[in-house]
Amino acid sequence: MKAVNPRRKRWTITLTIVVVAVILAVIGGVWGARTYYQRNLEPVSSSQTAIVVTIPTGSTVNQIADILKDKQLIRNSRIFTQYVRSQGAQDKLQAGTYSLRPSDSVQAITKILTGGNIVKNLFTILPGQRLDQIKSALINAGFDTAEVEQALDPANYKNHPALADKPTEANLEGYLYPDSYQRIAETKPQTIIQQSLDEMQKYLTPELRNAFVAQGLTVHQGIILASAVEQEVSKPEDRPIVAQVFLKRFRENMLLQSDVITKYGTILAGKPFTLTLDTPYNVYIHAGLPPGPISNISQNSMLAVANPAPTSWLYFVSGDDGTTYFSNTLEEHQALVDKHCKKLCE
């Protein structure tokens, strides 16, 4: 019988141990990943407190995940997105206002959002809505047209603190805070507008007003710029940088060259969108800020203008992939437009 080489035997034992260790590590990694995934599908807490969440029309699954995470209704945005995609439900999530609870699992939340189980007794002003869109939404919700028009008359709220810095001749554009407001059969549209202004006042704190002034703006100008930021980008982390771009161009008396501001002017004029139509809002033609806000604004956009990023960009473009690209020269900007904005910039 041939003797076993001791060295070869030791090598075989060592190799076996290594292989077993690798297998166990792989199994452990897979198990750990699965445990992490399952853990992040669980409810955030056992709280049964209802939280009202509004999903704007056209929201992507990533944007919806960010909204839910911000409301502390899910543990992990990436896991939520991964789960929704694994169920093929990314195109089935429906816009609307929902009542969700921290005790709802990701599976339960997804079922609610794909089922369109919206709250019926609320009226929602969506972020970034123009005044004419809010008017249409009120009428479509069943409110009397004449009452809606009366409710949107700023003269009804001339002593409201949220409007203290609004020019007398300006309408309520930019001042109606986006949120969901309780509605019963007896609710009048003026009540909802009053509640919206009350909510706006909560965010127009003395600190925020002073921060606008510190940026060289009046409060009304701060709201104008915040409305442009609201329209230009949806990611909260991009808004302070976009605000910096606008503020730098404004201080240096450069054209703001904002499509969303210019488009608002064409909407008011009842014309198709073009960069050449001469309106007071065409910031490709007229330097400085436009005459007024172009939509309502969220707290995030107000804070972005009040506390812009410590950067010095002069240009930005929102790419087709949802990323905002910044640059310092027109040549760099045009290269980014050509590379990243083929559809949105048509």
N, C-alpha and C positions, 0 to 999 in steps of 0.2 A: 504493500500500500504506500502510495506516494505521500511524503510529508508535506503539510501546508506551510508555506512560507510565512513566518510570523509577521514580517513587514507587510506582506500583501493582506494578511488577515486584519491587521490594524487599519490599513487603508480602507478595506471593505467596510469595517465597522464605522470608521469616521464618515465615509461617504453615505452610509445608511442613515447615520444620525443627522447629517446635513440635509439629506432628502426629506426625512421625516420633519425636521425643523421648518424647512421651506413650505412643505404641505400644510403644516399646522399654522404657519404665518399667513399663508394664502387663505386658509379657512377662517382664521381669526379676522383677517382684513375684510373678507366678504361678509362675515357675520357682523363685524363692527359697522361696516357701511350700511348694511341692511338695518341694523338696530338704529343707527343715526337717522336714516331715512324714515323709518316707522315712527321714531320718537317725534320727528318734526311734522308728522301728519296729525299728531294728537292735539287736542284743544290746548289753548294757551293757559287756561285756568278753569276752575269750576264755577266761575261767576256766571250768573244768569241775567246780569244787567244787559238790557238791549242797547246796542250801539247802532245808530243810523249811519249808513254808508251809501254814498252816491257814486255810481260808476258812470262816468261821462260817455256819451256816444262816441264810438270809434276808438275806445281804449284797447290797447294791446294786452295780452296776458301778463306781460312784464309790468305794465303800468298798473294793472289791477292788483297784482301781487304787492307792488309798492304801496298802494292805497290801503290794502288790508293790513300790511305790516305796520304802516304809520298809525293805524287805528288800534294796533295791538290785538288783532284778531287771528293772526297766524304767527308761527314761530320763525319761519324762514321763507323769504321770498323765493329763493331759488328752488327749494323743495316743492313749494306750492306750484310754481311754473312747471316743474318736472312732472308732478302728479297730473296736472291738468292735461299736459301734452300726452302723457302715457295713456290717458283715457280718451284721447282724440277729441277733447272738449274745448280746445282753444278757440275755435270759431263758434262755439255755442254759448259762450258767456254773454249775457245780455245786459245792456245799459239800463239804468234805473236806480231807484232808491230802495235800499233793503234794510231790514232790521235783523242784525246778526248779534251773536253772543260770544263772549270769550270761551264759553263751554262747547262751542261748535267745533267739530273736527274739520280738517281740510276737506275730507270727503263730503261732509254735510254742507259746508259752505259752497263747494263746487256744485252740488245738487241744487242748492237754492238759486245760485247765479245762473245756472243753465236752464232752470225751470222758469225763470222770470217771475219769481214770487215777490213782486215788489210791494212796498207798503202803500196802501190805498188812501190813508187819511193824512198824507203829507203833500205839500207843494214844494218842489225843489227848484231852486235857482242854481243852475250848473256853473262851475267855474269857467271864466272866459266868455260868458254870454254877453252879447250886446243888449242894449236897452230894448231895441225892436224885437229881439228874440225873446226877451223876458215878457214883453207885452203879448206876443203871439202865444207863448206858453200859458199865460194866465187865461187868455181867451179860449184856448184849446182845452183848458182844464175845466171849462164850464162857467167861468165868471162873465158877467155882463160886460160887453164891449165899452159902453159908456162909463161904467163904473171903473173899469181898468184904466181908461184914459184919464179919468179924474184922479185916480189913485196915483198915477205917475206924474202928476203936476207937482213940481217942487214947492210951490207956494203953500201946499198943505203942511210942509215940514220946515218952514222957514226958521224956526227956533230950535231945530234939532241940532245937538252938539256935533253930530257926525258931519253936518253940512256947514260948520262954522267957517271953513276956509274955501267953500265953493263960491265962485263968482256968481253974482246975482242972476246974470243972464244964462248961466249954464243949466242944463237939465240934470237928471239923476244919473247919467252915464258914469260908470266907474264907482258909484257910491253904494250900490245895492250888494250887500255881502252874499256870496254864494253859500247856501246851506239849505237844509230841509226844514220847513216850517209847518207846524200843526195846522190842520184844516178840518173844520166840521161844516155841517150844512149852513150854519149861520155866518160863517167867516166871510168877511168882505175883503176884496183885494187890497184896500187901504191898510187893513190890519197886517197883512203879509208884508207890504212895503215898509210899514212902521217897524215890524220885527226885524226886517233885513237891515234897516238903518241902525236899529239898536245894536245889532250884532256887529255892524261895521264900527260903531263907536267903541266897542270892546277892544278892537285891535288898533284903533287910532289913539293910542295912549299918548300922554305928554312926552314920554321918552321917544316914541316913534316920530311924533311931529318935530321934536327938537333934532332928531337924527336927520330928517329930511332937510331941515334948515342948515344943519352942519355940512350937508353936501352942496350947499349953494342953491337950494330949491325952495320954493314955497310948498306948502302942504299939497295944494292942488297940483303943482308940477310933479311932486313926488308920486301922486296917484296916476298922473298921465304916464310917467315912465314905467310905473309898476304894471299898468295895463298893457304896455308894449312888451314888457318882459313876460307877462302871463301868456300872451299870444305867441311869442317867438319860440319858447322852449317849455317842455313839460317836466324835465328832470329837475328836481329841487337843487341838486348840486351845480347845475349849469346856470341857474338864474343869477347868482351874485356876480358871475363872470360876465354874463350878457349885460347886466346892469352897469358894470364897470365900463364896458365898451360904449354904451350909450352916454354915460356921464362924461367920459373922456372926450367923445366927439362933440357933445354939447358945450363943454367948457372951452374947447378949442375952436368953436364956431364952425365946425364941420357939418356937412349934411349928415343926418342920421341914416339915410338910405335904408329904411326899414320897409319891407314889403307889406307887413301886416298893418302898419300905420297908413301907408299909401292906399292899400286895399280898402280900408275903412272909408276913406274919402270917396272912392268910386261907388261904394255901397250907398252912401248918403246921396250921391248924385244920381243913383239909379242906373249906373253905367257898368259895362263889363270891366273886369279888372285889367288895368294897363298902367304902366309906369310913366306914361306920358300925359295923362289927363291932368290938367292944372286945377287942383283943388287945394284948399288950405291945409289938407292933410298929406299932400304929396311932398314927403321929406326927401325926395330925390331932386326936387326943384327948390323948395323953401328951406332955409336954414332954421335952426332952433327947434323948439318943441311944437307939436301940433296944437290946435286950439283947445283940445280937451281929451279926456280918456277915450279909449276905443273899445273898452269892454269892462266888465266887473273884474275884481282882483281878489286873490287869496292872500292870506297873511304871509305866506312864503314869498310872494312877489314883492310885497311891501317891505319886508325885511331885507330882501336882496338889494333894493334901491337905497334903503337906509344904511345898509352895511355892505357895500360892494366889495368884491374880491380885491386883494392887494396885487392886482395884475395890471398890465399896461397894453392889452390888445387893442387893435383898432378895427378888426373885422371878425365876423363869425358867419358860419353857414351851418344850417341844420341838414345833416346828411340823410340819405334815403334809409340808412340803417338805424336812425334814431339818435346818432351821436352828433354832438355839436363840435365843430372844428373851428379853432381860433387861429388868427394870424396877425402879423404886424404890417404887411405891405399888400398893396393891391395885387401884385404879381403872385404872391403866396396865396392870397385869398382866391384868385381866379383858378389857380391850380387845384385847390381843394374843392372848389365848385365843380370843376370839370371831372374830378375823380370820384367825388362822393355824392353829388346832387344831380343825378341825371333825370329822375322822375319829378321830385318836388320842385326843381328849378325850371321845369319846362314852361 
